[in-house]
Amino acid sequence: MTKRTDTQQITGRRPENPGPKPDFTRGFMIIKKGIAANIGIAIGKTYLLKEDNILIEKLRLPKDKVKAEVKRFKEAIAKTKDELNAIREQVLDSLGKQHARLIDAHHMILQDPLITRDVTDMISNQCVNAEYALSEKIISAVKKFDRIEDDFFAERKNEILDVGKRITANLVNQEKTSIKDLKEHAIIVAHNIYPSDTLHMRRSNKVMAFCMDVGSKSSHTAIFAQNMGMPAVVGLGDISRMVKNGMTLIIDGEEGNVVLDPTPEMVEKYKKKREELHKQEHYLLKIKKLPNVTRDSKKVNIMVNLDPDDNFADFKTYNTDGIGLFRTEFLYLNRNNIPNEDEQVEVYKKLLENNKELPVIIRTADIGGDKASNMGIKEIKNEENPFMGFRGIRLFLKYPDLLKTQLKAILRVSPGTNVQIMIPMVTSLSELLSVKQILAEIKTELDRKGLEYKKDIPLGIMVEVPAAALILDHLLNEIDFVSIGTNDLVQYVLAVDRVNQYVSELYDPYHPAILRLINLIVQTAHKKGKKVSVCGEMAGDHLAGAVLLGLGVDALSVPLKSYLKTKQNVRNLSFERISGLAPRLLGVSNSEEIKEIILKELQ
Amino acid sequence: MIKKDLRILNKLGIHARPAGLIAKTCSRFVCEIKMIKDGYEINPKSIMGILTLAAGNGSVITVITDGKDEEEAMDSVEQLFNNKFEE
């Protein structure tokens, strides 16, 4: 198979006549790459959910027709209302009250003054047709969502579009194709999937998977897919224009690929992959309760980089060794003031309430200058290179109130917990000393107020700036632990921005320089009796994870979704053997050889 | 006039369902009601406005009720927030 690019035709079943423009409906396999929204593989027939592209024209109405036009609009509203009522009944019966509430919300949109009052006003005052007035009002309502940065909330505009489409369809008397008409098992393909569509998908047991043109990893449809355990690929660009009803599709929700009109060989390949995935899932659940040890019984701490979006209760069932990284940047997103102490206390309390004994490492926010200026701290001009700029502890020390508020909130929730504090982007000893000075001041203040806090909260730093790794012996006198943020460290050591398409190929976690630097960090820390964890992507990779453990790293911290996989990898390792490989790995001059050595060991 | 800061406690924040509940509840009262988040103000009797609040878990909304039934209105709104919008 040839190398795959974003959208590429791979192989033709009729190579004798490829033609300049392949007809997508006539036997050409195509693989399209999108964003993997939920893991799993589905092979089935396409059901294309047509976007109702109704062309809306602006029509001037004679004065005497205006009254009839308003009436026509009101009838469309009434008809839409009946439709929603019918859907609500069905949903209430099959899915329950929670889901029926979504329809209640759509009822509220239908009754909103913006629809009932503003649209009718526009029809009467400007003498225009109902379709046009409605679309203008919907467009202006949807524009208000533009200022929202968070994908999940920005997408709430789909609720309004959803209702708008319903009313429009009734105005022009168009039948809407719907998932509820689905007779056979199928894969849904659409430009966009609207909230009411997901309700139909929940009710139907015929939807195997879905894929669509728009959407991102955090969009509501991706969350929906994860809740339903349904394979899904989003952000495919133009898939809805490339498929036809009934076409065979493969959805690979692990890689984010969709195969259109696959060859029989491809179908076989994916059937095998699907089987393996099932086996894998089953196996991972079986090891959930087993301890985190290598094959030769060496304990390895496996922790989780917990995201605020993760299900905290679910996390509890994974029997982890703690939370190795709790990012707090989310507290600062989408707002123009600083999250206050009480607000932060609530968040940390919730995080800690079920995790009293386990270590929970909270990292102070690593936000950049753009966020700070949004919050009205100070006008900060666009930075040429924010990645090497005003972020992390650099920014927090310049605006110490930000740091104080966060540290105070953490201290206040600390009694009776094993909470730990971690500082990002530390470059020099003086930064660390300033942090400790501020921490001491806060403690004095809490003492004066008679507020309780844990006296010996461990303090650690992220090692991501190479300078910190090189002066670690000095830094270690002031801290209790270090965590290597490999994503940034690799970029800084290699001087490679991995989202820059011209150099991203040079991003290489196996570069001998990286191994040597990590080795230096581990050796320096262990000499002073301090532990080292790794919280970057390397920790969750089965090859890189083995290298890290071989170099003596004490703990791996991985996203919740890779936890069981990492556990499985660790349980298959022999600690004696991989640590025996370390001297050899450190002597090798290139990354290919490093990978080869470790791959051979793991086989 | 009554003014209170209320925190969003449900996991997903104010998405469609909570927004519908808020609009439904607020529409029952004659008093004027406002909700403000980070300086952005909306009329919660309109669900369209509520949806644009982009209020996630943990965020704080300032609620103002002003008029004849302001107390009952504030009580009902507060109860909704405290019950995590029945989620």
Contacts between the chains, C-beta under 8 A, distances in Angstrom:
chain1	res1	chain2	res2	distance
A	98	B	17	7.4
A	98	B	87	7.4
A	101	B	17	4.2
A	101	B	20	6.3
A	101	B	21	7.1
A	102	B	16	5.6
A	102	B	17	5.7
A	102	B	20	7.7
A	104	B	17	7.5
A	104	B	20	4.8
A	104	B	21	7.6
A	104	B	24	7.0
A	105	B	16	4.2
A	105	B	17	5.6
A	105	B	19	6.0
A	105	B	20	3.0
A	105	B	21	8.0
A	105	B	23	7.9
A	105	B	47	6.4
A	106	B	16	7.7
A	106	B	20	7.7
A	107	B	20	7.4
A	108	B	19	7.6
A	108	B	20	4.7
A	108	B	23	4.6
A	108	B	24	6.1
A	108	B	47	4.2
A	109	B	47	5.5
A	109	B	48	6.8
A	112	B	23	7.6
A	112	B	46	5.2
A	112	B	47	5.7
A	112	B	48	5.4
A	113	B	45	7.8
A	113	B	46	6.1
A	114	B	46	6.3
A	114	B	48	5.4
A	141	B	48	5.0
A	144	B	48	7.8
A	144	B	52	4.5
A	145	B	51	7.6
A	145	B	52	5.9
A	148	B	52	7.1
A	148	B	54	4.4
A	150	B	54	5.8
A	150	B	56	6.7
A	152	B	12	7.6
A	152	B	13	7.8
A	152	B	15	7.5
A	152	B	56	7.8
A	153	B	13	7.2
A	153	B	15	7.7
A	153	B	51	8.0
A	153	B	54	3.6
A	153	B	55	7.8
A	153	B	56	7.0
A	154	B	54	7.4
A	156	B	15	6.2
A	156	B	16	6.5
A	156	B	19	7.6
A	156	B	51	4.4
A	156	B	52	7.7
A	156	B	54	7.8
A	157	B	51	7.4
A	159	B	16	4.7
A	159	B	51	6.5
A	160	B	48	6.3
A	160	B	51	7.1
A	195	B	16	6.3
A	220	B	15	7.7
A	308	B	57	7.4
A	330	B	56	7.9
A	331	B	58	7.3
A	334	B	38	7.8
A	334	B	54	5.7
A	334	B	56	7.3
A	335	B	37	7.8
A	335	B	38	4.6
A	335	B	59	7.3
A	336	B	38	4.7
A	336	B	39	6.0
A	337	B	38	5.9
A	337	B	39	7.8
A	343	B	7	7.3
A	343	B	58	6.3
A	343	B	59	7.9
A	343	B	60	6.2
A	346	B	7	6.8
A	346	B	58	6.3
A	347	B	58	5.3
